[in-house]
Amino acid sequence: MDLEKTIEFILENQAKTSAQVGEVSAQMGQLTAYVSQLQSLVGRIAQQQLELTQHMNEFQQGISAAFVALAEAQRHTDERMDALVAVVDDLVRRRPPQQ
């Protein structure tokens, strides 16, 4: 009798274990698919980050060039303003005093 109960117990446990192994195997399959999707997403994000960095560098170069051009234009404006101030100053100094 004890032998039959032991065999029955072993068979029941083996059946439960087999069912659990099946569930774990299915879950592993799902996890493998999720990891594959994540790898794909991370790859796409990395590529987009590289592209964004390249665009930012190009933008920074454009901004730097624009600042150089603006500084040059400002220098010319300052020179013209200095010339205008000198002309106006000369005109004011030559004018006879008002009575």
C-alpha positions as CSV (number, residue, x, y, z in Angstrom):
1,M,0.0,0.0,0.0
2,D,2.7,2.5,0.9
3,L,4.4,1.7,-2.4
4,E,1.3,2.5,-4.4
5,K,0.8,5.8,-2.5
6,T,4.4,6.8,-3.0
7,I,4.1,6.0,-6.7
8,E,0.9,8.0,-7.0
9,F,2.5,10.9,-5.1
10,I,5.6,10.9,-7.4
11,L,3.4,10.8,-10.5
12,E,1.2,13.7,-9.3
13,N,4.3,15.7,-8.5
14,Q,5.9,14.9,-11.8
15,A,2.7,16.0,-13.6
16,K,2.6,19.3,-11.6
17,T,6.3,19.8,-12.3
18,S,5.8,19.2,-16.0
19,A,2.9,21.7,-16.1
20,Q,5.1,24.3,-14.3
21,V,8.0,23.7,-16.7
22,G,5.6,24.3,-19.6
23,E,4.4,27.6,-18.1
24,V,8.0,28.7,-17.4
25,S,8.9,27.8,-21.0
26,A,6.1,29.8,-22.4
27,Q,7.0,32.8,-20.2
28,M,10.6,32.5,-21.3
29,G,9.4,32.7,-24.9
30,Q,7.5,35.8,-24.1
31,L,10.5,37.3,-22.3
32,T,12.7,36.5,-25.3
33,A,10.3,38.3,-27.6
34,Y,10.2,41.3,-25.2
35,V,14.0,41.5,-25.0
36,S,14.2,41.4,-28.8
37,Q,11.7,44.3,-29.0
38,L,13.6,46.2,-26.4
39,Q,16.9,45.7,-28.3
40,S,15.3,47.0,-31.5
41,L,13.9,50.1,-29.6
42,V,17.2,50.8,-28.0
43,G,19.0,50.6,-31.3
44,R,16.5,53.0,-32.9
45,I,16.8,55.4,-29.9
46,A,20.6,55.3,-30.2
47,Q,20.5,56.0,-33.9
48,Q,18.1,58.9,-33.3
49,Q,20.4,60.2,-30.6
50,L,23.3,60.2,-33.0
51,E,21.3,62.0,-35.6
52,L,20.1,64.6,-33.0
53,T,23.7,65.2,-31.9
54,Q,24.8,65.7,-35.5
55,H,21.9,68.2,-36.1
56,M,22.8,70.0,-32.8
57,N,26.4,70.3,-33.9
58,E,25.4,71.7,-37.3
59,F,23.0,74.1,-35.6
60,Q,25.7,75.2,-33.2
61,Q,28.1,75.9,-36.1
62,G,25.4,77.9,-37.9
63,I,24.8,79.9,-34.7
64,S,28.5,80.5,-34.3
65,A,28.8,81.8,-37.9
66,A,25.8,84.0,-37.4
67,F,27.3,85.5,-34.3
68,V,30.5,86.2,-36.1
69,A,28.6,87.9,-38.9
70,L,26.5,89.9,-36.3
71,A,29.7,91.0,-34.5
72,E,31.2,92.2,-37.8
73,A,27.9,94.1,-38.7
74,Q,27.9,95.6,-35.2
75,R,31.5,96.7,-35.7
76,H,30.5,98.5,-39.0
77,T,27.5,100.0,-37.3
78,D,29.7,101.3,-34.5
79,E,32.2,102.8,-37.0
80,R,29.3,104.6,-38.8
81,M,27.8,105.8,-35.5
82,D,31.2,107.2,-34.4
83,A,31.5,109.0,-37.7
84,L,28.0,110.5,-37.4
85,V,28.7,111.6,-33.8
86,A,31.9,113.3,-35.0
87,V,30.0,115.1,-37.7
88,V,27.3,116.2,-35.4
89,D,29.8,117.2,-32.8
90,D,31.6,119.4,-35.3
91,L,28.4,121.0,-36.4
92,V,27.4,121.8,-32.9
93,R,30.7,123.3,-32.0
94,R,30.8,125.5,-35.1
95,R,27.4,126.9,-34.5
96,P,27.3,130.4,-33.0
97,P,25.9,130.6,-29.5
98,Q,22.2,131.2,-29.4
99,Q,21.1,134.6,-28.1
